[in-house]
Amino acid sequence: MSEGHVPSAWEVLSEKQVAACRVFNVFEEHCRHPLDGREGTFYSITSNDWVNTLALTPKLELVMVRQYRFAIRELSWEIPGGIVDPGEEPLAAGLRELREETGFCGENARLLAHCSPNPAIIRNRCHFAYVENVQQTESLDLDSNEEIEIQTIPVHEAFAWAQDFKIRHTLTLNALFYLQNLVGLPPQDQTG
């Protein structure tokens, strides 16, 4: 295709669910290109939206969690987050996940942005919540299979962890991009 060519949106001819899992469903879609008529079968994953929460203490420390992730079979450093329940607003879900996973609560909460985690195969969005002046005031309320380590680290250290590949969770890395703009750290100044 030539530069400046606008890709076409394919027409979905049929769609059927081929797997129902606890936190997502898989769909098979038969689609047709609107200009040349070629057809293909594609698969996508549907899930409720997700939310990840950037929570800063009064000392500008970021609340981090580490937990086992079954898909990669490793422990993963992340910001608190989870699935937005049906009918729940993303910001409310972000505050709930923060409280359940860490016991932290704060003030001046707001949504910063959202992204499409992998638009090639996943239909949902991930929202990024931001909360200031958080303190650990609640007890944890973990799911039956959750086991979480909680740590607060200076914001500049979180950026260093990202650069050193200690943080590899893509959505956390994406959220740190938005946090960087809030706290005023230029990309090259990650040492504080």
C-alpha beads as a LAMMPS data file, in Angstrom:
LAMMPS data file: protein, C-alpha beads

192 atoms
191 bonds

1 atom types
1 bond types

-500.0 500.0 xlo xhi
-500.0 500.0 ylo yhi
-500.0 500.0 zlo zhi

Masses

1 110.0

Atoms # bond

1 1 1 0.000 0.000 0.000
2 1 1 1.144 3.535 -0.638
3 1 1 1.855 6.208 1.939
4 1 1 -1.322 8.016 2.924
5 1 1 -3.543 5.030 2.091
6 1 1 -6.325 4.650 4.636
7 1 1 -6.944 0.990 5.598
8 1 1 -10.491 -0.314 5.320
9 1 1 -12.695 -1.498 8.160
10 1 1 -13.673 -5.108 7.502
11 1 1 -17.308 -6.191 7.618
12 1 1 -18.175 -8.815 10.255
13 1 1 -20.298 -11.450 8.489
14 1 1 -20.764 -13.770 11.451
15 1 1 -19.607 -14.123 15.018
16 1 1 -19.837 -16.977 17.494
17 1 1 -18.513 -17.581 20.968
18 1 1 -16.074 -20.496 21.023
19 1 1 -14.917 -20.383 24.660
20 1 1 -16.306 -19.034 27.918
21 1 1 -13.706 -18.605 30.627
22 1 1 -13.949 -17.135 34.101
23 1 1 -12.606 -13.685 33.196
24 1 1 -12.917 -13.590 29.403
25 1 1 -14.687 -15.079 26.387
26 1 1 -13.235 -15.998 23.001
27 1 1 -15.117 -15.216 19.782
28 1 1 -14.605 -16.429 16.217
29 1 1 -15.474 -13.840 13.577
30 1 1 -15.811 -14.378 9.856
31 1 1 -15.047 -11.075 8.110
32 1 1 -14.927 -9.653 4.579
33 1 1 -12.807 -6.826 3.179
34 1 1 -15.168 -4.160 1.753
35 1 1 -13.115 -3.388 -1.367
36 1 1 -11.597 -6.600 -2.664
37 1 1 -14.043 -9.090 -1.104
38 1 1 -11.437 -11.365 0.505
39 1 1 -12.657 -13.154 3.598
40 1 1 -10.999 -14.504 6.701
41 1 1 -11.666 -15.987 10.099
42 1 1 -10.323 -14.102 13.100
43 1 1 -10.450 -14.560 16.878
44 1 1 -10.899 -12.015 19.613
45 1 1 -11.093 -11.978 23.390
46 1 1 -13.776 -10.066 25.243
47 1 1 -13.598 -9.078 28.881
48 1 1 -14.950 -6.392 31.131
49 1 1 -12.746 -3.324 31.108
50 1 1 -9.746 -3.281 33.433
51 1 1 -8.406 -0.551 35.690
52 1 1 -4.944 0.053 37.129
53 1 1 -4.351 2.579 39.900
54 1 1 -1.407 4.915 40.367
55 1 1 -1.493 5.680 44.102
56 1 1 0.968 8.175 45.592
57 1 1 1.697 8.675 49.280
58 1 1 2.238 12.189 50.705
59 1 1 6.009 11.538 50.282
60 1 1 5.492 10.829 46.542
61 1 1 5.985 7.099 46.937
62 1 1 4.151 4.842 44.507
63 1 1 2.176 1.892 45.860
64 1 1 3.372 -1.271 44.110
65 1 1 2.237 -4.868 44.404
66 1 1 4.015 -8.084 43.494
67 1 1 2.107 -11.244 42.771
68 1 1 2.391 -14.503 40.893
69 1 1 1.106 -14.391 37.319
70 1 1 0.073 -17.774 35.990
71 1 1 0.548 -17.024 32.282
72 1 1 4.238 -16.092 32.646
73 1 1 4.785 -18.379 35.666
74 1 1 6.683 -15.644 37.496
75 1 1 6.219 -12.972 40.132
76 1 1 5.366 -9.570 38.667
77 1 1 5.742 -6.024 40.045
78 1 1 2.676 -3.954 39.133
79 1 1 0.421 -1.191 40.305
80 1 1 -2.844 -2.378 41.913
81 1 1 -5.619 -3.173 39.473
82 1 1 -8.240 -5.548 38.248
83 1 1 -11.521 -6.003 36.423
84 1 1 -14.243 -3.372 36.380
85 1 1 -17.396 -5.085 37.624
86 1 1 -20.588 -4.862 35.503
87 1 1 -22.258 -1.494 36.124
88 1 1 -19.239 -0.154 38.035
89 1 1 -17.517 3.074 37.006
90 1 1 -13.797 2.665 36.213
91 1 1 -12.713 5.173 38.885
92 1 1 -14.780 3.418 41.567
93 1 1 -13.272 0.102 40.454
94 1 1 -9.749 1.535 40.672
95 1 1 -10.333 2.764 44.219
96 1 1 -11.902 -0.588 45.163
97 1 1 -8.986 -2.585 43.733
98 1 1 -6.479 -0.324 45.513
99 1 1 -8.294 -0.785 48.830
100 1 1 -8.805 -4.559 48.418
101 1 1 -5.245 -5.357 47.298
102 1 1 -3.303 -2.932 49.502
103 1 1 -5.547 -1.380 52.160
104 1 1 -4.589 2.097 50.868
105 1 1 -7.128 4.909 50.484
106 1 1 -6.541 8.514 49.448
107 1 1 -7.966 11.693 47.989
108 1 1 -8.217 13.698 44.759
109 1 1 -8.899 10.558 42.733
110 1 1 -9.404 10.888 39.017
111 1 1 -9.083 8.992 35.765
112 1 1 -5.999 9.896 33.746
113 1 1 -6.460 7.968 30.520
114 1 1 -7.324 4.624 28.987
115 1 1 -5.777 2.365 26.397
116 1 1 -6.576 -0.671 24.274
117 1 1 -4.322 -3.370 25.808
118 1 1 -3.905 -5.308 22.556
119 1 1 -6.376 -4.243 19.845
120 1 1 -5.287 -7.101 17.577
121 1 1 -7.010 -9.677 19.796
122 1 1 -8.554 -8.013 22.879
123 1 1 -11.688 -5.841 22.694
124 1 1 -11.671 -4.186 26.120
125 1 1 -10.027 -1.071 27.525
126 1 1 -7.745 -0.512 30.479
127 1 1 -8.347 2.664 32.478
128 1 1 -5.700 4.410 34.558
129 1 1 -6.791 5.915 37.864
130 1 1 -4.706 8.320 39.938
131 1 1 -5.041 8.884 43.695
132 1 1 -3.048 11.285 45.874
133 1 1 -2.054 11.263 49.546
134 1 1 -2.819 7.597 50.059
135 1 1 -2.403 5.926 53.416
136 1 1 -2.875 2.329 54.484
137 1 1 -6.048 2.514 56.563
138 1 1 -7.994 -0.626 55.637
139 1 1 -7.440 -4.362 55.931
140 1 1 -6.844 -6.364 52.777
141 1 1 -9.717 -8.137 51.015
142 1 1 -7.975 -10.512 48.608
143 1 1 -9.540 -13.004 46.227
144 1 1 -9.043 -16.659 47.161
145 1 1 -6.116 -17.080 44.741
146 1 1 -4.407 -13.741 45.416
147 1 1 -1.215 -13.515 47.444
148 1 1 0.248 -10.024 47.268
149 1 1 3.409 -8.296 48.482
150 1 1 2.927 -4.542 48.969
151 1 1 5.725 -1.990 48.754
152 1 1 5.882 1.783 48.454
153 1 1 8.815 3.166 46.503
154 1 1 9.846 6.704 45.549
155 1 1 8.432 7.669 42.177
156 1 1 11.900 8.093 40.639
157 1 1 12.719 4.546 41.738
158 1 1 9.618 3.219 39.946
159 1 1 10.902 4.738 36.710
160 1 1 14.308 3.175 37.340
161 1 1 12.631 -0.210 37.928
162 1 1 10.919 0.174 34.556
163 1 1 14.181 0.984 32.791
164 1 1 15.948 -1.914 34.508
165 1 1 13.152 -4.354 33.480
166 1 1 12.171 -4.998 37.098
167 1 1 8.679 -3.849 36.028
168 1 1 7.611 -5.741 32.912
169 1 1 3.828 -5.529 33.138
170 1 1 2.879 -3.560 30.018
171 1 1 -0.129 -1.811 31.536
172 1 1 1.934 -0.661 34.515
173 1 1 4.583 0.648 32.132
174 1 1 1.870 2.482 30.211
175 1 1 0.503 3.987 33.426
176 1 1 4.010 5.162 34.409
177 1 1 4.115 7.111 31.145
178 1 1 1.113 9.156 32.322
179 1 1 2.518 9.477 35.846
180 1 1 5.762 10.857 34.451
181 1 1 3.864 13.838 33.057
182 1 1 2.076 14.439 36.379
183 1 1 5.158 14.490 38.567
184 1 1 7.192 16.486 36.066
185 1 1 10.102 14.113 35.536
186 1 1 11.607 14.461 32.091
187 1 1 12.284 11.102 30.360
188 1 1 16.063 11.327 30.817
189 1 1 15.900 12.228 34.542
190 1 1 15.026 8.951 36.238
191 1 1 17.405 9.225 39.198
192 1 1 15.557 11.907 41.169

Bonds

1 1 1 2
2 1 2 3
3 1 3 4
4 1 4 5
5 1 5 6
6 1 6 7
7 1 7 8
8 1 8 9
9 1 9 10
10 1 10 11
11 1 11 12
12 1 12 13
13 1 13 14
14 1 14 15
15 1 15 16
16 1 16 17
17 1 17 18
18 1 18 19
19 1 19 20
20 1 20 21
21 1 21 22
22 1 22 23
23 1 23 24
24 1 24 25
25 1 25 26
26 1 26 27
27 1 27 28
28 1 28 29
29 1 29 30
30 1 30 31
31 1 31 32
32 1 32 33
33 1 33 34
34 1 34 35
35 1 35 36
36 1 36 37
37 1 37 38
38 1 38 39
39 1 39 40
40 1 40 41
41 1 41 42
42 1 42 43
43 1 43 44
44 1 44 45
45 1 45 46
46 1 46 47
47 1 47 48
48 1 48 49
49 1 49 50
50 1 50 51
51 1 51 52
52 1 52 53
53 1 53 54
54 1 54 55
55 1 55 56
56 1 56 57
57 1 57 58
58 1 58 59
59 1 59 60
60 1 60 61
61 1 61 62
62 1 62 63
63 1 63 64
64 1 64 65
65 1 65 66
66 1 66 67
67 1 67 68
68 1 68 69
69 1 69 70
70 1 70 71
71 1 71 72
72 1 72 73
73 1 73 74
74 1 74 75
75 1 75 76
76 1 76 77
77 1 77 78
78 1 78 79
79 1 79 80
80 1 80 81
81 1 81 82
82 1 82 83
83 1 83 84
84 1 84 85
85 1 85 86
86 1 86 87
87 1 87 88
88 1 88 89
89 1 89 90
90 1 90 91
91 1 91 92
92 1 92 93
93 1 93 94
94 1 94 95
95 1 95 96
96 1 96 97
97 1 97 98
98 1 98 99
99 1 99 100
100 1 100 101
101 1 101 102
102 1 102 103
103 1 103 104
104 1 104 105
105 1 105 106
106 1 106 107
107 1 107 108
108 1 108 109
109 1 109 110
110 1 110 111
111 1 111 112
112 1 112 113
113 1 113 114
114 1 114 115
115 1 115 116
116 1 116 117
117 1 117 118
118 1 118 119
119 1 119 120
120 1 120 121
121 1 121 122
122 1 122 123
123 1 123 124
124 1 124 125
125 1 125 126
126 1 126 127
127 1 127 128
128 1 128 129
129 1 129 130
130 1 130 131
131 1 131 132
132 1 132 133
133 1 133 134
134 1 134 135
135 1 135 136
136 1 136 137
137 1 137 138
138 1 138 139
139 1 139 140
140 1 140 141
141 1 141 142
142 1 142 143
143 1 143 144
144 1 144 145
145 1 145 146
146 1 146 147
147 1 147 148
148 1 148 149
149 1 149 150
150 1 150 151
151 1 151 152
152 1 152 153
153 1 153 154
154 1 154 155
155 1 155 156
156 1 156 157
157 1 157 158
158 1 158 159
159 1 159 160
160 1 160 161
161 1 161 162
162 1 162 163
163 1 163 164
164 1 164 165
165 1 165 166
166 1 166 167
167 1 167 168
168 1 168 169
169 1 169 170
170 1 170 171
171 1 171 172
172 1 172 173
173 1 173 174
174 1 174 175
175 1 175 176
176 1 176 177
177 1 177 178
178 1 178 179
179 1 179 180
180 1 180 181
181 1 181 182
182 1 182 183
183 1 183 184
184 1 184 185
185 1 185 186
186 1 186 187
187 1 187 188
188 1 188 189
189 1 189 190
190 1 190 191
191 1 191 192
